[in-house]
Amino acid sequence: MSTYSVADAKNGLPRLIDLALDGQEVVITRHGKPVAELRAIRSAPTTPGADYDWLRARRLTPAGAAQTSVELLRDMYEDGEV
């Protein structure tokens, strides 16, 4: 575990982030007492193309949309709401 003062953390944050990404424990202290811990966030692995598939599905079949925007505007004009 590596400890750094607030001043050291302020002046060397990019380096401390790199240390955390490498798996090291980084603790920031104020007046010699630990006040914060810096660690990497591990995101869930995704399968290649999963984001594209999700977006494609939403584009083709919008959830909860009863009408397209064109149909909605046409109905509004026909009802005299616009």
C-alpha positions as CSV (number, residue, x, y, z in Angstrom):
1,M,0.0,0.0,0.0
2,S,1.4,3.4,-1.0
3,T,0.4,6.5,0.9
4,Y,0.6,10.1,-0.5
5,S,-0.2,13.4,1.1
6,V,-3.0,15.5,-0.4
7,A,-0.3,17.9,-1.8
8,D,1.5,14.9,-3.5
9,A,-1.8,13.6,-4.9
10,K,-2.6,17.0,-6.3
11,N,0.7,17.4,-8.0
12,G,1.0,13.8,-9.2
13,L,-2.6,12.6,-9.8
14,P,-1.9,11.1,-13.3
15,R,0.9,9.1,-11.9
16,L,-1.2,7.9,-9.0
17,I,-4.0,6.9,-11.4
18,D,-1.5,4.8,-13.3
19,L,-0.4,3.1,-10.1
20,A,-4.1,2.3,-9.3
21,L,-4.7,1.0,-12.8
22,D,-1.7,-1.3,-12.3
23,G,-3.4,-2.8,-9.2
24,Q,-1.6,-1.0,-6.5
25,E,-3.4,0.4,-3.4
26,V,-3.1,4.2,-3.3
27,V,-4.1,5.9,-0.1
28,I,-4.2,9.7,0.2
29,T,-3.6,11.2,3.7
30,R,-4.2,14.5,5.3
31,H,-2.0,15.4,8.3
32,G,-0.8,11.8,8.3
33,K,-4.3,10.2,8.5
34,P,-5.8,8.2,5.6
35,V,-8.8,10.1,4.1
36,A,-9.2,8.6,0.6
37,E,-8.4,5.5,-1.4
38,L,-7.7,5.5,-5.1
39,R,-8.4,2.4,-7.0
40,A,-9.2,1.3,-10.6
41,I,-12.8,0.6,-11.6
42,R,-13.1,-2.8,-13.3
43,S,-15.8,-2.8,-15.9
44,A,-17.7,-5.9,-16.8
45,P,-16.4,-7.5,-20.0
46,T,-18.7,-7.1,-23.0
47,T,-18.9,-9.3,-26.0
48,P,-17.8,-7.6,-29.3
49,G,-20.7,-6.0,-31.0
50,A,-23.0,-6.1,-27.9
51,D,-23.4,-2.4,-27.8
52,Y,-24.2,-2.2,-31.5
53,D,-26.8,-5.0,-31.2
54,W,-28.5,-3.1,-28.3
55,L,-28.6,0.2,-30.3
56,R,-29.8,-1.6,-33.4
57,A,-32.7,-3.3,-31.5
58,R,-33.7,0.1,-30.0
59,R,-33.6,1.8,-33.3
60,L,-35.7,-0.8,-35.1
61,T,-38.3,-1.3,-32.3
62,P,-38.5,1.6,-29.9
63,A,-39.7,0.4,-26.5
64,G,-43.2,1.8,-25.6
65,A,-43.6,3.8,-28.8
66,A,-47.1,3.3,-30.1
67,Q,-46.6,5.7,-33.0
68,T,-43.7,7.1,-35.0
69,S,-43.0,10.8,-34.7
70,V,-44.5,11.4,-38.2
71,E,-47.7,9.7,-37.2
72,L,-47.9,11.6,-34.0
73,L,-47.4,15.0,-35.8
74,R,-50.0,14.0,-38.4
75,D,-52.5,13.2,-35.7
76,M,-51.8,16.5,-33.9
77,Y,-52.3,18.5,-37.1
78,E,-55.5,16.7,-38.0
79,D,-56.9,17.2,-34.5
80,G,-56.0,20.9,-34.7
81,E,-53.7,20.8,-31.7
82,V,-50.8,22.4,-33.6
